Amino acid sequence: MGQETFALSVGALLSFLFEYVPGVKTWFDGLDAVQKRLFMLFLCLVTGGVAVILSCYTSFSFVECSESGVMALVETVILAIVGNQSTHSIIKK
């Protein structure tokens, strides 16, 4: 699986998680539409940040610990956000 496909899948998985997992869904339904979008954006950005930190300071290698690696990750995080928001708009009731 390519990096782009993985990012789109993770974004979609986050949407499914917050739409269908009982305890999480109840909490998430309490947010208004803007808060939901901002929260999902935050999760995608945090995931990208964690990937950089783990890659640069541990033995994990999610991205290359360089400027070009971080720029590639930014593109990938944008794809995760696209996957997340498009999935959410399709599956919401």
C-alpha positions as a Markdown table, in Angstrom:
| # | Residue | x | y | z |
|---|---|---|---|---|
| 1 | Met | 0.0 | 0.0 | 0.0 |
| 2 | Gly | 1.4 | 3.4 | -1.0 |
| 3 | Gln | 1.8 | 6.3 | 1.3 |
| 4 | Glu | -1.1 | 8.2 | -0.4 |
| 5 | Thr | -3.5 | 5.2 | -0.1 |
| 6 | Phe | -2.6 | 4.8 | 3.5 |
| 7 | Ala | -3.3 | 8.4 | 4.3 |
| 8 | Leu | -6.6 | 8.4 | 2.6 |
| 9 | Ser | -7.5 | 5.1 | 4.4 |
| 10 | Val | -6.5 | 6.6 | 7.8 |
| 11 | Gly | -8.6 | 9.7 | 7.2 |
| 12 | Ala | -11.6 | 7.6 | 6.2 |
| 13 | Leu | -11.1 | 5.3 | 9.2 |
| 14 | Leu | -11.2 | 8.3 | 11.6 |
| 15 | Ser | -14.6 | 9.3 | 10.0 |
| 16 | Phe | -16.0 | 5.8 | 10.5 |
| 17 | Leu | -14.7 | 5.7 | 14.1 |
| 18 | Phe | -16.4 | 8.9 | 15.1 |
| 19 | Glu | -19.6 | 8.0 | 13.2 |
| 20 | Tyr | -20.2 | 4.4 | 14.4 |
| 21 | Val | -18.3 | 3.6 | 17.6 |
| 22 | Pro | -20.9 | 4.0 | 20.3 |
| 23 | Gly | -19.1 | 6.0 | 23.1 |
| 24 | Val | -17.1 | 8.1 | 20.7 |
| 25 | Lys | -20.2 | 8.8 | 18.5 |
| 26 | Thr | -22.2 | 10.1 | 21.4 |
| 27 | Trp | -19.4 | 12.5 | 22.4 |
| 28 | Phe | -18.8 | 13.6 | 18.7 |
| 29 | Asp | -22.5 | 14.2 | 18.1 |
| 30 | Gly | -22.5 | 16.8 | 20.8 |
| 31 | Leu | -20.2 | 19.0 | 18.7 |
| 32 | Asp | -21.5 | 21.4 | 16.1 |
| 33 | Ala | -20.4 | 21.0 | 12.4 |
| 34 | Val | -17.5 | 23.4 | 12.6 |
| 35 | Gln | -16.1 | 21.8 | 15.8 |
| 36 | Lys | -16.3 | 18.4 | 14.2 |
| 37 | Arg | -14.4 | 19.5 | 11.1 |
| 38 | Leu | -11.8 | 21.3 | 13.3 |
| 39 | Phe | -11.4 | 18.3 | 15.5 |
| 40 | Met | -10.8 | 16.0 | 12.6 |
| 41 | Leu | -8.3 | 18.4 | 11.1 |
| 42 | Phe | -6.5 | 18.5 | 14.5 |
| 43 | Leu | -6.4 | 14.7 | 14.6 |
| 44 | Cys | -4.9 | 14.5 | 11.2 |
| 45 | Leu | -2.3 | 17.2 | 12.0 |
| 46 | Val | -1.4 | 15.5 | 15.3 |
| 47 | Thr | -1.0 | 12.2 | 13.6 |
| 48 | Gly | 1.4 | 13.8 | 11.1 |
| 49 | Gly | 3.3 | 15.5 | 13.9 |
| 50 | Val | 3.7 | 12.3 | 15.8 |
| 51 | Ala | 5.0 | 10.5 | 12.7 |
| 52 | Val | 7.7 | 13.2 | 12.3 |
| 53 | Ile | 8.7 | 13.0 | 16.0 |
| 54 | Leu | 8.8 | 9.3 | 16.0 |
| 55 | Ser | 10.8 | 9.2 | 12.8 |
| 56 | Cys | 13.4 | 11.8 | 13.9 |
| 57 | Tyr | 13.8 | 10.7 | 17.6 |
| 58 | Thr | 13.2 | 7.0 | 17.7 |
| 59 | Ser | 14.0 | 3.9 | 15.6 |
| 60 | Phe | 10.6 | 4.1 | 13.8 |
| 61 | Ser | 10.8 | 5.3 | 10.2 |
| 62 | Phe | 7.5 | 6.7 | 9.0 |
| 63 | Val | 9.0 | 9.6 | 7.1 |
| 64 | Glu | 12.5 | 10.7 | 6.2 |
| 65 | Cys | 13.8 | 13.0 | 8.9 |
| 66 | Ser | 14.6 | 15.9 | 6.5 |
| 67 | Glu | 13.0 | 18.9 | 4.9 |
| 68 | Ser | 11.9 | 16.9 | 1.9 |
| 69 | Gly | 10.5 | 14.2 | 4.1 |
| 70 | Val | 8.5 | 16.6 | 6.1 |
| 71 | Met | 7.2 | 18.3 | 2.9 |
| 72 | Ala | 6.1 | 14.9 | 1.7 |
| 73 | Leu | 4.4 | 14.3 | 5.0 |
| 74 | Val | 2.5 | 17.6 | 4.7 |
| 75 | Glu | 1.2 | 16.4 | 1.3 |
| 76 | Thr | 0.2 | 13.1 | 2.8 |
| 77 | Val | -1.6 | 14.8 | 5.8 |
| 78 | Ile | -3.6 | 16.9 | 3.3 |
| 79 | Leu | -4.6 | 13.7 | 1.6 |
| 80 | Ala | -5.7 | 12.3 | 5.0 |
| 81 | Ile | -7.8 | 15.4 | 5.6 |
| 82 | Val | -9.4 | 15.0 | 2.1 |
| 83 | Gly | -10.2 | 11.3 | 2.8 |
| 84 | Asn | -11.5 | 12.2 | 6.2 |
| 85 | Gln | -13.8 | 15.0 | 5.1 |
| 86 | Ser | -15.1 | 13.3 | 2.0 |
| 87 | Thr | -15.9 | 10.1 | 3.9 |
| 88 | His | -17.6 | 12.1 | 6.6 |
| 89 | Ser | -19.8 | 13.9 | 4.1 |
| 90 | Ile | -20.8 | 10.6 | 2.5 |
| 91 | Ile | -21.6 | 8.6 | 5.6 |
| 92 | Lys | -23.2 | 11.2 | 7.8 |
| 93 | Lys | -26.9 | 10.8 | 8.4 |
